[in-house]
Amino acid sequence: MTDALSKLLSTRDWLMADGATGTNLFNMGLESGEPPEFWNTDKPDNIRTLYRGAVEAGSDIFLTNTFGGNAARLKLHNAQGRVRELNRIGAALGREIADASGRTVVVAGSVGPTGEIMAPMGSLTHELAVEIFHEQAEGLKEGGADVLWIETISAPEEFRAAAEAAALAGMPWCGTMSFDTAGRTMMGVTSADLAQLVEKLPNPPIAYGANCGVGASDLMRTVLGFFAQGSERPVIAKGNAGIPRYQDGAIHYDGTPELMAEYAVLARDAGVRIIGGCCGTMPEHLRAMRAALESRPKGPRPTLEDISSKLGAFSSASDGTGGCGHDHGAPRRERRRSR
Amino acid sequence: MADEDDIILSELNDEELVLQMHDDLYDGLKEEIEEGVNLLIERGWAPYDVLTKALVAGMTIVGADFRDGILFVPEVLLAANAMKSGMAILKPLLAETGAPRMGKMVIGTVKGDIHDIGKNLVGMMMEGAGFEVVDLGINNPVEKYLEALETEKPDILGMSALLTTTMPYMKVVIDTLKEKGMREDYIVLVGGAPLNEEFGKAIGADAYCRDAAVAVETAKSFVARKHNQPNA
């Protein structure tokens, strides 16, 4: 049996994913610090509105409101006992909206990081991480999610643990990391590292890529880094709508719908198969992206210069992958000896 | 650890040993750091000199490479861990000898924010730089900060937020300090992924710190300035 996402990918050159979850929910009155997952049960109509917003703006895939729905995160709100329930309902609401759309829309069960540092640096063991992700995966599966969508990960160990949980739950999955520190993840993973990592997994994802991070330019540079590894696996790009700015006591993302449309076209031309937004990406951004993807002719794969001239400058000179003869952006300090 | 080319720390002279400890901190070698600290103490070094010349100087190199995108969080955590074990030996000795202190910081993530990896890193790097750090943990309302400022009397207040939705709360804390006439008593440093310098200025912080290494540099320069004031 082929999953809904693979089927859709086999019939289309590109698919559009959704935009922001948090930004949209805060606009509906979610309080700062309140776990968004609670709204799956407390305000299901708002969650339906969130999902419908993406579907009506042309998304082929949308993510469930379950990003922080793992026991490690929910524990901080004394809700570690509600993992199964909140994920099941978050996915079930998605199933309802997708099935009512009259076309094939993929419900992707969002799985965010645990927020903990894994052993040996931190205290979270692989076994426990797998257990945490597995519990969430079972809830999402029960609620009718088509695929698991593991996102915003920064540590390779955590990515592997989540992949293993997907296998335990018997679910197809996609996985993206957040490259927000000089072109790498917080834990130092480069785009090349991730491209190689996914191919070594016993259950590789349907698609992999980058989400969140620092603006659209950096995200596109990361994407070019994936393709430089020569992988045939579909690539995902879900970039933020610009950078958050503080104005009149509130936060606004500075990426316009036009900029996000430009980003979507560049991503498609680069070869990205699944294109969406992340923080700050609202339905109006998605509509502009969809319209541009459908109307603008396909161009050649953009260069780094094309990207920075159309989307703005990169946040760092290098992204830690090759390009100037060595593997790292800057050499590690010279060692006096090695042990 | 029995490689043939292994260096025997006790056979190194002081200068070589200190350089070796910088390397060992860089590599996060906890046991070697403990051994190095004990050796220097046995050789009659003042605990304060061990702290500053061996540990703090070593962590400064780690911090610089972290800032420059050469080292990343995992390496820094290992280095900080090694530093901590060296500090555990030095702490009682420092107290006995009444060594000068770099300064004290109270730090915590703001109300609504439960993301603490960045805050923990800053805390570790500040300790690595010789500061005393009081960690208030996550999700701190303004009252909690005020209470800690009263009881701890720190030089620095550090606030962290990962979410665009929680970062405005930093302004609430700073505004409260202003209302109470306490704002000028502290150096206020803010940090977190979605922040930037412009935001730091807009809410009235002394500085925005891009990462843990920058936080340490900024803290040092502000504390130095504060100490240079005639009435400080």
Interface residues (C-beta under 8 A of the other chain):
Chain A: G22 T23 F26 L30 E31 S32 G33 E34 R73 L76 H77 G115 I117 M121 G122 S154 A155 D180 T181 A182 G183 R184 M186 M187 G188 I243 P244 R245 Y246 G249 A250 I251 C279 S316 S318 G320 H328 G329 A330 P331 R332 R333 R335 R336 R337 S338 R339
Chain B: M1 D3 D5 D6 I7 L19 Q20 D23 Y26 D27 L29 I61 D65 D68 G69 I70 L71 F72 V73 P74 E75 L77 L78 K111 G112 D113 I114 H115 D116 I117 I138 N139 L163 T164 T165 T166 M167 P168 Y169 K171 A193 P194 N196 E198 F199 A202 I203
